[in-house]
Amino acid sequence: MVTPEVAPPGRDDPPTRAAPSDPPATPPSTGHRARRGLREQARIARILGLTGALLMGISALGSGAFPVPNPLNGLRVIGLPSRNVTLAIAVTYAGLLMVVTAWLWIARMLTTRGAHHPAPERRELGRTAILWGVPLALAPPMFSKDIYSYLAQSATLARGIDPYSIGPAQALGIDDPLVRGIPTVWRDTPAPYGPLFLGLGRGITALSGENVVLGILEHRVLALVGVALMVWVLPRLASRFDLDAGLVLWLGAANPLVLFHMVSGIHNESIMLPLLLLGLWVMLGRDDTVQPWWRITGGAALIVAAASVKLPALLALGFVGVYLVRRRGGRLVDWAVMTAWLSAIAAAVLTFFSLATGLGFNWVRGLSAPSVLISPMSISTNLGLLAGQVGRLAGLGDHTETTMGLMRSLFVLPIAVIVVVLLLGCLRGRVDPVTGTGLGLGAVVLLGPVVHPWYLFWALLPLVVTRAMPFYRRGLLLLSVVLALAVPPTGADFFFRGFQLPLAITAGAAMYTLALYVVARLIRSPGDAGDPARPDGGTDGSGTDGSGTDGSGTDGSGTDGSGTDGSGTDGSGTDGSGTDGSGTDGSGTDGSGTDGSGTDGSGTDGSGTDGSGTDGSGTDGSGTPGDTGAGTRAPSDQEPAR
């Protein structure tokens, strides 16, 4: 039977709290405003990149790689940027620098294990890349006029003329609308591309005819389909090598080179590389397990299809073949079976595309077409030019073309050596086939006779999804930035207007500096209510006021309440007026502080319900003087009756 409890005098009176001690003085201000948290900085970086992309998209109306004549001429509003090309180029450069800066900024927040708070998550990265790409996809092409060669060569094929024998000017005429926009150096050059790409181009020409703008839009749709396929396959290759998909997508698909030269420039690497990467994934699978023959066959066909756009992609078939031989045991019969099977697939696919387009194997003759151009980024070409100039200075005559051709031929040897060494490494298991493909294609590009910034896609995109990526990540970032700035947006030279580009770059740099100043002001300004870095206590509450969730600031009024005042839920501060009340005053629910006037009353004074303090004036009365005596505590839900 439970004995009812008789309340002693004064027990139900509200506890008397001792005067809280003065909180310590707030430390003097340092004079610097608190920086925003990384989460807020990530949002600012995304906005900076979007602003840059919008500036590029708008200024492309004046700085883009337009056909001849410019279809915007005479239009009142939309044609305004084309009336001041220098200003349009300056705005484009400012936007370009903003996009590159924002891309690097976000890349710094990502780790090899992915996007962790407060960095953007994978979905945010995907949305950001799409938002940056939309203005460029809707704008006129920039950075290259190759799209006009694509249209003219496809039209040549559509008219029943072999595009591998003569150039567009000879086939269509110099005044043809599709020929006018081609740079002079390429007008008489036969097509250097494979039969698959020209077959796709012939289908586009059948729809657009001589409408240049419609043909550009159709090629851009095809390029965007290729980029979408690349976005789909990159995370799957990344999972094979235990890499985070968000990081791989950001360094690969959201790379400024992809935005500038695939989305905006509409280069046919947007078809070649997605097919190559998809073929690698189909042949290799999710792990090191040898795939069934139908997957090996399908993946090999995709790689050969990529080679039907640009032939160097065929190098990937060799690395995957060597890898499969090693996985199957490395016996002589394995070599014979795999070599015969992959060779048969390559021959069948190339024959199919060659016959389906009606071109036969004439496309092999067009492989040397790009070498007619003097590429300033090619090592072999520059050494040949240097040797020719040395001969002229030595009085040996002008043999520049001979020395350049000789040097290009000699550089085939180091390319072959590098590829053979990589194949041996793949056979011994030291190099995976994706890394071998990337490094091999990189050697073909860098030591080859012609180098364009978008050619580096051949090496960059495969290497992004390999296990070694964390080790050369900084190199990839630096290379991407340098190449993104290497080509002017007009895609043309400035031989007869050399003043224009320096003026535009100077003005663009000034605009970019102003944008950085605004960003710096935003970063140093106080954050929003939910910003972790706010001094007045947001979610974390670790600022001066400390009123956030943690409440560990000077005031400490948050959930934890461990600050000086301690009025939060835990109340372990100096005042201790929170639920636990373990501070100096102890007037909270538990009351275990010095005064102990809380519900439990186990403090020095002990005037709470339990009364087990020094004075012992509570109901239980187990304190030292024992004024009330050993009363019985009332039962509660948490404690059985005694």
GIQUI-V99672 format. One record per run of one state. SS is the DSSP state (helix for helix, strand for strand, loop for the rest). FROM is the first residue (numbers start at 1). LEN is the number of residues. Records with the same first field share a line. If there is no record, write none. Layout:
SS: FROM-LEN / FROM-LEN
This chain:
loop: 1-37 / 64-17 / 84-1 / 110-1 / 112-2 / 115-7 / 139-7 / 159-9 / 173-4 / 181-3 / 188-7 / 209-3 / 241-4 / 252-4 / 265-4 / 285-8 / 308-3 / 328-4 / 357-5 / 373-6 / 394-6 / 428-5 / 447-6 / 465-2 / 471-2 / 485-13 / 525-118
helix: 38-26 / 81-3 / 85-25 / 122-17 / 146-13 / 168-5 / 177-4 / 184-4 / 195-14 / 212-29 / 245-7 / 256-9 / 269-16 / 293-15 / 311-17 / 332-25 / 362-11 / 379-15 / 400-28 / 433-14 / 453-12 / 467-4 / 473-12 / 498-27
strand: 111-1 / 114-1
